[in-house]
Amino acid sequence: MKTLWGGRYRGVTDELMWAFNASIAYDRRLAQVDIRGSMAYARALERAGVLPHEEVRAITDGLQLVADEFDRGEFRFAPTDEDIHTAVERRLGEMIGPVAGKLHTGRSRNDQIATDIRLFLMDELAALGDALRHAQSSIVAQAERHLHVLMPGYTHLQPAQPVRFSHWLLSYFWMLERDYQRMADLLRRVAVCPLGAGPLAGNAYGIDREALARDLGFNGVTENSMDAVSDRDMLLETLSWAAILGTHLSRLAEDLILWSTAEFGFVLLDERYTTGSSIMPQKRNPDSMELVRGKSGRLTGNLMRLLTVVKGIPSTYDKDLQEDKEPLFDTLDTLEMLLPIVAGVVETLQVNEDKMRAALVEGLLATDLADYLVRRGVPFREAHGLVGQAVLQSEERGVPLSKLPYEVYQAISPAYGPDLYAALDYEASVEARNMRGGTALEAVREQLERAQAILAK
């Protein structure tokens, strides 16, 4: 018999069907969490009086030997290993004999794989959380170094208002902070133990599921055995979280790609995060950021892939769910590369303060001129139109707003006073926005302090 389920079969499984059905090629990376779950389940069988201590000791000691083989890279898979569960159980039997067959008492691969995935996710999400914090730390450090640098802020990719470079950079800190909070919230729902649900109807051997959950580091147990074996919400949430995080990283990448062009020249990516051209010797391509931008589509695609898989399956476990692991693993592996790359790019980014300052044009101060008129009693909508006329005159005459003669302003409206030129100041513009979340120096410093307090927790 070459499988765990071959007793009722007379013939041999078609070789193509065997390959089509097997998942060992990718679920082997669950080996350690599978072994951890099996050890805890053996102890649960002992607590329930199903297995004596001697047999449980033999099983757990044997499982540790199997785990050690995986650690050393010495585990040898057999052609009959359908999945990681059968591989571990087969090797355990080779080591300790028939008693290995008692481990599966009351347990199904349905609740086993659901447990494995959750244990795996708990470890992986914690590691990605650390990587996310590192990226946030790099943003805070770079923002603090360039606290006084001014640059144009853009809407619709058109120059809009002057801002601090640090204020722009910190906008990504808060995007990533929402991602971190989503991950922390997601972990609460991941840390629920399905083991003991059996194939769908529960466990008939009196397993203490709460004790089993505590043994494995879960916060609680699933409430319904049928839901427990089919639930993949935690994977969908993980892929959704990753896709949202990917969009934030992609937006940061797009800004840096754009601003590293010769036309902008605001920043220069370190050589460690750029590549050259095979034919054009002068090129310094921002390939790191282009790949970050491109891989966001991969993260979104993995979410769509699993949503499509689970949308039509009936209740409890169905083989379709074998398709859950490849998009999950791909997403986690992708983020494991993206987050350190982004952190490295930001940490080593060279900021060209002179280029940013040179890009400040007085059109950015049009709103400040309107605010000046408002303070002189002009309704904002009227002030907006009066400043628009001044901008038009500035463009037609080819002079900046500060060089537009006072009589031109007076001809537009007597509301303009001779002190209007004081409003046309970049530092004054950013300093006027001194409320929480604004781009004034004090506001950005307070923002930095809040970000640093979050990282210090």
C-alpha positions, -999 to +999 in steps of 0.1 A: +000+000+000+016+032-011-007+057+005-024+064+038-057+058+021-051+028-001-069+002+019-101+004-001-083+005-035-075-026-056-055-009-083-026+016-085-031+053-089-024+067-123+011+082-122-001+115-137-029+117-112-004+110-084+017+139-095-014+161-100-027+152-065+006+155-045+016+187-027+049+176-013+068+198-038+058+229-019+042+220+014+075+205+026+084+239+040+058+232+067+078+203+081+088+219+114+054+233+122+038+199+112+062+182+136+055+207+163+017+201+159+022+164+160+042+165+192+015+186+209-012+162+196+007+132+210+008+149+244-030+156+241-036+119+234-017+111+266-037+136+286-069+121+273-058+086+283-056+073+248-019+066+247+004+056+275+033+078+285+059+054+271+044+054+236+040+092+236+076+095+247+087+073+218+066+093+194+078+127+205+115+116+207+111+101+172+095+133+159+124+153+173+148+131+154+128+138+122+129+175+130+167+173+134+170+156+100+152+185+085+174+210+103+205+194+090+191+190+055+194+153+057+158+143+054+152+122+023+118+123+007+104+091-008+084+087-040+054+077-019+053+109+001+021+126-010+024+156+013+044+167+043+021+148+067+027+115+050+064+122+047+068+129+084+047+099+095+065+076+071+099+086+085+086+084+120+075+048+114+109+039+100+125+052+132+102+039+159+081+012+143+043+006+144+036+028+174+040+057+149+007+047+135-011+057+167-002+093+163-030+099+138-057+086+162-087+109+159-068+134+137-073+141+101-050+158+075-078+183+073-074+197+108-037+190+106-030+212+076-052+239+090-031+239+121+002+238+102-008+269+082-018+289+112+014+280+131+035+289+101+017+322+097+022+331+133+060+328+128+061+344+094+039+374+102+060+381+133+092+381+112+076+404+086+064+427+113+100+431+124+110+438+087+082+464+085+094+481+116+129+483+101+115+500+070+097+525+092+128+531+112+148+539+080+121+564+071+122+582+105+160+584+104+161+599+070+133+623+078+152+635+109+184+640+089+166+663+064+142+681+087+149+716+072+148+706+035+119+722+015+106+708-018+075+712-040+045+691-030+025+677-059-011+668-066-019+653-100+019+654-105+016+692-108+034+715-084+010+724-056+024+738-024+058+739-007+063+711+019+092+697+039+109+666+024+107+651+059+069+656+059+066+638+025+087+609+037+068+605+069+036+602+050+049+567+041+057+560+077+020+563+086+009+542+056+032+515+068+020+520+104-015+512+092-001+481+076+016+471+108-016+476+128-035+455+102-010+427+106-012+428+144-050+427+142-048+398+117-026+378+141-054+376+166-075+357+141-046+336+129-038+324+165-069+302+168-064+264+170-084+241+147-066+209+158-092+185+172-118+193+145-109+160+128-120+156+092-151+177+098-171+164+128-148+167+157-126+144+178-140+112+194-112+107+219-119+133+245-090+156+235-087+188+256-086+213+228-080+243+250-049+226+266-038+216+231-041+252+219-021+266+249+006+239+243+010+252+207+009+289+216-026+297+202-049+321+220-080+300+216-098+273+197-121+273+167-158+270+177-171+248+148-153+218+135-168+221+100-157+257+097-123+249+113-112+226+085-123+248+056-116+282+070-090+300+049-100+335+059-067+340+077-049+334+044-072+357+025-066+384+051-029+378+049-029+381+012-051+412+014-028+428+040+002+420+018-015+435-013-023+467+005+012+469+019+025+462-016+005+492-030+021+515-004+056+502-012+048+507-049+038+543-044+070+550-025+089+533-053+072+554-079+080+586-062+116+577-058+119+565-094+104+598-107+125+619-084+157+602-093+154+611-130+177+637-144+146+660-149+140+661-112+173+651-096+158+653-061+173+621-049+200+597-059+197+560-052+229+543-038+248+522-063+240+491-042+204+495-052+208+504-089+219+485-120+236+496-152+228+491-189+242+464-211+247+489-239+245+524-225+275+530-202+261+561-185+229+545-172+221+541-135+187+524-134+165+524-103+158+487-108+153+480-071+124+504-070+110+493-103+109+457-091+092+468-059+066+486-080+062+456-103+060+430-075+030+448-060+010+434-090+022+399-080+009+404-044-025+416-057-026+386-081-020+361-053-050+376-034-072+373-065-060+338-071-070+325-037-103+345-036-112+327-069-103+293-054-124+296-023-155+314-037-173+283-049-163+254-027-190+238-005-187+235+032-158+216+050-126+206+033-123+202-004-091+195-024-094+229-040-079+242-008-046+226-017-042+256-039-039+279-009-003+274-001+015+284-033+001+320-034+007+323+004+043+312+002+050+333-028+035+364-011+055+359+021+087+352+002+081+383-019+076+405+012+107+390+028+127+405-001+108+437-006+108+451+029+146+449+034+152+463-001+130+493+006+146+499+040+181+498+024+171+522-004+157+547+021+186+544+045+212+550+018+192+576-002+211+607-011+189+639-010+197+668-032+186+698-012+197+723-039+177+706-066+146+706-044+151+742-035+156+752-071+123+734-080+104+757-057+085+781-080+063+810-068+032+795-083+034+772-053+026+802-031-007+811-048-027+796-020-007+816+005-016+848-015-052+838-013-049+833+024-034+868+026-065+882+010-088+862+032-071+877+063-079+911+047-116+902+047-120+889+012-142+857+010-121+828+000-139+820-033-134+856-044-098+856-032-092+824-052-103+842-084-083+873-077-051+853-072-059+833-104-059+866-123-025+875-107-011+841-118-024+847-153-007+881-154+025+865-141+025+838-168+017+863-196+044+887-185+069+859-179+078+871-144+072+855-110+045+867-086+070+885-065+082+906-095+047+915-107+044+952-103+022+964-074+000+985-098-009+952-116-021+938-083-041+970-076-057+969-111-069+934-103-083+944-069-078+971-043-078+944-017-041+938-025-020+959-001+017+968-005+025+941+021+013+913-003+049+904-012+056+892+024+031+863+017+054+851-012+078+833+010+084+795+010+095+792+047+065+813+058+042+791+037+053+759+054+054+775+088+018+788+085+006+752+086+015+745+122-014+723+132-011+686+140-003+668+108+010+699+090+043+707+074+056+734+098+088+726+115+072+722+150+044+700+136+069+678+118+090+675+149+060+664+169+051+640+141+086+625+144+083+622+181+051+602+178+067+580+151+097+574+174+075+566+203+057+539+182+090+524+172+103+524+208+074+503+221 
